[in-house]
C-alpha cells in the first residue's frame, strides 16, 4: 500500500505560478526517482529539469546534454574549484553535480525547476535554498529496492552491496525532507508528487 507521510506544513510551498520554485526529488539509488521525474515532466511541460553533470559513463539510452552532461573527473574538479556547482557529491565512485548559474537564472526568471539528486546534494540545496520543496522517495522495503537494483543488470555484486548499504543510511535521513513518498504503486506515487507541487 502506498504511504505518504508529511512531516512539515506544505502551505509555504503554495506560490503564484509566476514565482520561481525549486523542487528537489531525492532518495536512494534504484528507488525510481528518475522514472517518476521523467513522467512528471511529460505531464507538466511548464516544469524545467535541471541537467546534472556526472563523471560516470552513460547508461544505455542516455544522451549527453539531455539526461546528464557526461564529463571527465578533471573537468568536474575544475568546476568545483571554480565554484560553478550549486551542489555536488561523490556516489558509487563517480561525481554528480548541479550547474549553479543555470538553476539560479531560471528560478529568478520565474521558472519551476526540478532537481533529481542524491542525498548529500539535496542537503546542500536545502541549506542554501530553505524555501525549496524537498521530496524524499522511499522504497516499499529494502528487499524490493535490492530487486530493482539487480533488475537493471548494470552493477557488480560489490557495487550492489555498496548501494544497498548506502540506501540504509539514506533512508534514515528521510524525515529531514518536507514530504516522504513510498514508491510502491507508481501512479499513486506520481499523483502524490503532483499534489505536493501543485496542491
Secondary structure, 3 states (H helix, E strand, C coil): CCCEEECCCCHHHCCCCCCCEEEEEEECCCCCHHHHHHHHHHHCCCEEECCEEECCCCCCCCCECCCEEECCHHHHHHHHHCCCEEEEEEECCEEEEEEHHHHHHHHHCCCEEEEECCHHHHHHHHHHCCCCEEEEEEECCHHHHHHHHHHCCCCCHHHHHHHHHHHHHHHCCHHHCCEEEEECCHHHHHHHHHHHHHC
